[in-house]
Amino acid sequence: MAMTPVVLALSRSGEATARKISDALGLALHGRAERVEKADVVFANALDHVRDLFTAGIPVIGVCASGILIRAVAPLLADKTTEPPVVSVADDGSVVVPLLGGHRGANRLAAKIAGVLESVAAVTTAGDVALGVALDAPPPGYRLQNPQDAKDVMARLLSGGGVTWDGPAIFEADLPDGDDVTLCVSAAPQAGSAARLVYHPQQYVLGLGCARNADPEAMWHLVQETLETHQIAKGAISCVATIDLKADEPAMITAAARLGVPLRLFTAAALEYETPRLAHPSDVVFAEVGCHGVSEGAALAGAGTEATLAVEKVKTDEATCAVARAPAPLIAMPGRARGKLSIVGIGPGQATWRTPEVSRLVADAQELVGYGLYIDLLGPLAAGKTRSDFPLGGEEDRCRYALEQAGKGHNVALVCSGDAGIYAMGALVFELLDRGPDQMGVSDAARRVEVQCSPGVSALQGAAARAGAPLGHDFCAISLSDLLTPREDIIKRLHAAAEGDFVIAFYNPVSRRRRTLLAEARDILLKHRPADTPVMLASSLGRPEEHIRYRRLDALQVDEVDMLTVVLIGSSHSRLAHLGEGPRLYTPRGYARKIDGDLAG
């Protein structure tokens, strides 16, 4: 989904202008701490804040010097086709400058802001300046078939060429007449070129039905054949529609992905409502799923009450296909989305250790679910979003709730610290999905959602990076919490890890009621490795109160460890080197032996 821009105020002198923009456009105002009197979100460091928003794909309107925004995002620039708009506004509102993403909405956003402020939008994009239009950014409801040719076409026009329309004009700009360039608007397949741009009005909805586990390639062949036979361009399809029972059907998901359009879902009741408009109602289908037609009904439901069937049901052994045509391009999509659950690890807490993918998934989510502290650590990314906080100990309720919300068609992010798949909620989500109906699992709708796992910096990685390279050779992680794992299993793993001479990362080393297992682990390890084996204690990693210290294994004391501490125990080969910049813990992998062997040979 398109991201909603945010307005940034960096100083008292620009606060009034920023507030005027945010109020007029209904946008959140983010303000610099101690410099802006009132803001929806407060931040301490402007460069870090802008980078965080930009990485997440959120358009930025900065009421500040352009150079601040440029310095913030310059190291992140890579692909102009995916990066969000960045717009700077003078403190007094006298000028609005779209810095990045002119054809991704920045120019239009700048013009809108200039209208609010009664000022000037300093648009520098050649096409917008000379012609008042960006040919590679058609109006909503239209898709450009050959965007790769837009640059050449625009160059022809900027060199004095003229335009011939083949179909209705869709741009408001008054383009010069001529035969140098053709702008074609058609729902039929058309050839484009360096002198011909083809725009497809997205007036069609593709309705699909299929048997369970239908072959995706067979479905795609049916779709292609149907569209080619009836001369409907793929770009004219606005969405793929089907019954909600098929939300997780690979054939459906693949077809929508290949067309580059959303998958929209309808209940059996909603499809049954379309029965009077069906060309081929079926009692057999009604007995199976509760409506008289899936593909025709879904196509009509998706295209609206004024739609007509452009293609009646086409059937194969495994699938059905139909197409409905709306009277105008479709912008708002009826039905509901499939629903998505993103299981994200935000690292130890600081924004710079959070991956860009996680930031984007969080920014894209409608609702955030998790332990309240972890959501708080997201800072500006959590602002304005629906959030559902769960306490420690409510892990199963947390995961179940996130899945059920996604089952309603929502985009949900389940927020975990570190990496979501390491002692976090990832495994529990899949356990709930794997349970049967009689095992306290989740609803059928929740089972059909898209689930995406995104990696995060785990506590052991963060601690290792602070230490040096203690995980340079074989290592393992052991949780010392016996809340979910029997104590005897933990002891067995401790003995095995000790005998195997692994570097060990202890998670959950202590709690308020559990104080003995860490000492027991220390004593087990001392039977297998030297007393002076280096130990690292890393508390509150990545946060202002971060505290790193080193101990000998025989001097490890339980009382200096808490629930926010990761304990790294070296192997018998680990070394604590005292270098110019301080102690560095590392574990050699054996390169010295290899070099010695090579020299001897």
Secondary structure in CASP SS format (residue, H / E / C, confidence):
PFRMAT SS
TARGET T0000
AUTHOR 0000-0000-0000
METHOD secondary structure of the structure
MODEL  1
M C 1.00
A C 1.00
M C 1.00
T C 1.00
P C 1.00
V E 1.00
V E 1.00
L E 1.00
A E 1.00
L C 1.00
S C 1.00
R H 1.00
S H 1.00
G H 1.00
E H 1.00
A H 1.00
T H 1.00
A H 1.00
R H 1.00
K H 1.00
I H 1.00
S H 1.00
D H 1.00
A H 1.00
L H 1.00
G C 1.00
L C 1.00
A E 1.00
L E 1.00
H E 1.00
G E 1.00
R E 1.00
A C 1.00
E C 1.00
R C 1.00
V C 1.00
E C 1.00
K C 1.00
A C 1.00
D C 1.00
V E 1.00
V E 1.00
F E 1.00
A C 1.00
N C 1.00
A H 1.00
L H 1.00
D H 1.00
H H 1.00
V H 1.00
R H 1.00
D H 1.00
L H 1.00
F H 1.00
T H 1.00
A C 1.00
G C 1.00
I C 1.00
P C 1.00
V E 1.00
I E 1.00
G E 1.00
V E 1.00
C C 1.00
A C 1.00
S H 1.00
G H 1.00
I H 1.00
L H 1.00
I H 1.00
R H 1.00
A H 1.00
V H 1.00
A H 1.00
P H 1.00
L H 1.00
L C 1.00
A C 1.00
D C 1.00
K C 1.00
T C 1.00
T C 1.00
E C 1.00
P C 1.00
P C 1.00
V E 1.00
V E 1.00
S E 1.00
V E 1.00
A C 1.00
D C 1.00
D C 1.00
G C 1.00
S C 1.00
V E 1.00
V E 1.00
V E 1.00
P E 1.00
L E 1.00
L E 1.00
G C 1.00
G H 1.00
H H 1.00
R H 1.00
G C 1.00
A H 1.00
N H 1.00
R H 1.00
L H 1.00
A H 1.00
A H 1.00
K H 1.00
I H 1.00
A H 1.00
G H 1.00
V H 1.00
L H 1.00
E C 1.00
S C 1.00
V E 1.00
A E 1.00
A C 1.00
V C 1.00
T C 1.00
T C 1.00
A H 1.00
G H 1.00
D H 1.00
V H 1.00
A H 1.00
L H 1.00
G C 1.00
V C 1.00
A C 1.00
L C 1.00
D C 1.00
A C 1.00
P C 1.00
P C 1.00
P C 1.00
G C 1.00
Y E 1.00
R E 1.00
L E 1.00
Q C 1.00
N C 1.00
P H 1.00
Q H 1.00
D H 1.00
A H 1.00
K H 1.00
D H 1.00
V H 1.00
M H 1.00
A H 1.00
R H 1.00
L H 1.00
L H 1.00
S C 1.00
G C 1.00
G C 1.00
G C 1.00
V E 1.00
T E 1.00
W E 1.00
D E 1.00
G C 1.00
P C 1.00
A C 1.00
I C 1.00
F C 1.00
E C 1.00
A C 1.00
D C 1.00
L C 1.00
P C 1.00
D E 1.00
G C 1.00
D C 1.00
D C 1.00
V E 1.00
T E 1.00
L E 1.00
C E 1.00
V E 1.00
S C 1.00
A C 1.00
A C 1.00
P C 1.00
Q C 1.00
A C 1.00
G C 1.00
S E 1.00
A C 1.00
A C 1.00
R E 1.00
L E 1.00
V E 1.00
Y E 1.00
H E 1.00
P E 1.00
Q C 1.00
Q C 1.00
Y E 1.00
V E 1.00
L E 1.00
G E 1.00
L E 1.00
G E 1.00
C E 1.00
A C 1.00
R C 1.00
N C 1.00
A C 1.00
D C 1.00
P H 1.00
E H 1.00
A H 1.00
M H 1.00
W H 1.00
H H 1.00
L H 1.00
V H 1.00
Q H 1.00
E H 1.00
T H 1.00
L H 1.00
E H 1.00
T H 1.00
H C 1.00
Q C 1.00
I C 1.00
A C 1.00
K H 1.00
G H 1.00
A H 1.00
I E 1.00
S E 1.00
C E 1.00
V E 1.00
A E 1.00
T E 1.00
I E 1.00
D H 1.00
L H 1.00
K H 1.00
A C 1.00
D C 1.00
E C 1.00
P H 1.00
A H 1.00
M H 1.00
I H 1.00
T H 1.00
A H 1.00
A H 1.00
A H 1.00
R H 1.00
L H 1.00
G C 1.00
V C 1.00
P C 1.00
L E 1.00
R E 1.00
L E 1.00
F E 1.00
T C 1.00
A H 1.00
A H 1.00
A H 1.00
L H 1.00
E H 1.00
Y C 1.00
E C 1.00
T H 1.00
P H 1.00
R H 1.00
L C 1.00
A C 1.00
H C 1.00
P C 1.00
S C 1.00
D H 1.00
V H 1.00
V H 1.00
F H 1.00
A H 1.00
E H 1.00
V H 1.00
G C 1.00
C C 1.00
H C 1.00
G C 1.00
V C 1.00
S H 1.00
E H 1.00
G H 1.00
A H 1.00
A H 1.00
L H 1.00
A H 1.00
G H 1.00
A H 1.00
G C 1.00
T C 1.00
E C 1.00
A C 1.00
T E 1.00
L E 1.00
A E 1.00
V E 1.00
E E 1.00
K E 1.00
V E 1.00
K E 1.00
T C 1.00
D C 1.00
E C 1.00
A E 1.00
T E 1.00
C E 1.00
A E 1.00
V E 1.00
A E 1.00
R E 1.00
A C 1.00
P C 1.00
A C 1.00
P C 1.00
L C 1.00
I C 1.00
A C 1.00
M C 1.00
P C 1.00
G C 1.00
R E 1.00
A C 1.00
R C 1.00
G C 1.00
K E 1.00
L E 1.00
S E 1.00
I E 1.00
V E 1.00
G E 1.00
I C 1.00
G E 1.00
P C 1.00
G C 1.00
Q C 1.00
A H 1.00
T H 1.00
W H 1.00
R C 1.00
T C 1.00
P H 1.00
E H 1.00
V H 1.00
S H 1.00
R H 1.00
L H 1.00
V H 1.00
A H 1.00
D H 1.00
A C 1.00
Q C 1.00
E E 1.00
L E 1.00
V E 1.00
G E 1.00
Y E 1.00
G H 1.00
L H 1.00
Y H 1.00
I H 1.00
D H 1.00
L C 1.00
L C 1.00
G H 1.00
P H 1.00
L H 1.00
A H 1.00
A C 1.00
G C 1.00
K C 1.00
T E 1.00
R E 1.00
S E 1.00
D E 1.00
F E 1.00
P C 1.00
L C 1.00
G C 1.00
G C 1.00
E H 1.00
E H 1.00
D H 1.00
R H 1.00
C H 1.00
R H 1.00
Y H 1.00
A H 1.00
L H 1.00
E H 1.00
Q H 1.00
A H 1.00
G H 1.00
K C 1.00
G C 1.00
H C 1.00
N E 1.00
V E 1.00
A E 1.00
L E 1.00
V E 1.00
C E 1.00
S C 1.00
G E 1.00
D C 1.00
A C 1.00
G C 1.00
I C 1.00
Y C 1.00
A C 1.00
M H 1.00
G H 1.00
A H 1.00
L H 1.00
V H 1.00
F H 1.00
E H 1.00
L H 1.00
L H 1.00
D H 1.00
R C 1.00
G C 1.00
P H 1.00
D H 1.00
Q H 1.00
M C 1.00
G C 1.00
V C 1.00
S C 1.00
D H 1.00
A H 1.00
A H 1.00
R H 1.00
R C 1.00
V C 1.00
E E 1.00
V E 1.00
Q E 1.00
C E 1.00
S E 1.00
P C 1.00
G C 1.00
V C 1.00
S C 1.00
A H 1.00
L H 1.00
Q H 1.00
G H 1.00
A H 1.00
A H 1.00
A H 1.00
R H 1.00
A H 1.00
G E 1.00
A E 1.00
P C 1.00
L C 1.00
G C 1.00
H C 1.00
D C 1.00
F E 1.00
C E 1.00
A E 1.00
I E 1.00
S E 1.00
L C 1.00
S C 1.00
D C 1.00
L C 1.00
L C 1.00
T C 1.00
P C 1.00
R H 1.00
E H 1.00
D H 1.00
I H 1.00
I H 1.00
K H 1.00
R H 1.00
L H 1.00
H H 1.00
A H 1.00
A H 1.00
A H 1.00
E H 1.00
G H 1.00
D C 1.00
F C 1.00
V E 1.00
I E 1.00
A E 1.00
F E 1.00
Y E 1.00
N C 1.00
P C 1.00
V C 1.00
S C 1.00
R C 1.00
R C 1.00
R C 1.00
R C 1.00
T C 1.00
L H 1.00
L H 1.00
A H 1.00
E H 1.00
A H 1.00
R H 1.00
D H 1.00
I H 1.00
L H 1.00
L H 1.00
K C 1.00
H C 1.00
R C 1.00
P C 1.00
A C 1.00
D C 1.00
T C 1.00
P E 1.00
V E 1.00
M E 1.00
L E 1.00
A E 1.00
S E 1.00
S C 1.00
L C 1.00
G C 1.00
R C 1.00
P C 1.00
E C 1.00
E C 1.00
H E 1.00
I E 1.00
R E 1.00
Y E 1.00
R E 1.00
R E 1.00
L H 1.00
D H 1.00
A H 1.00
L C 1.00
Q C 1.00
V H 1.00
D H 1.00
E H 1.00
V C 1.00
D C 1.00
M C 1.00
L C 1.00
T E 1.00
V E 1.00
V E 1.00
L E 1.00
I E 1.00
G C 1.00
S C 1.00
S C 1.00
H C 1.00
S C 1.00
R E 1.00
L E 1.00
A E 1.00
H E 1.00
L E 1.00
G C 1.00
E C 1.00
G E 1.00
P E 1.00
R E 1.00
L E 1.00
Y E 1.00
T C 1.00
P C 1.00
R C 1.00
G C 1.00
Y H 1.00
A H 1.00
R H 1.00
K H 1.00
I H 1.00
D H 1.00
G H 1.00
D H 1.00
L H 1.00
A H 1.00
G C 1.00
END
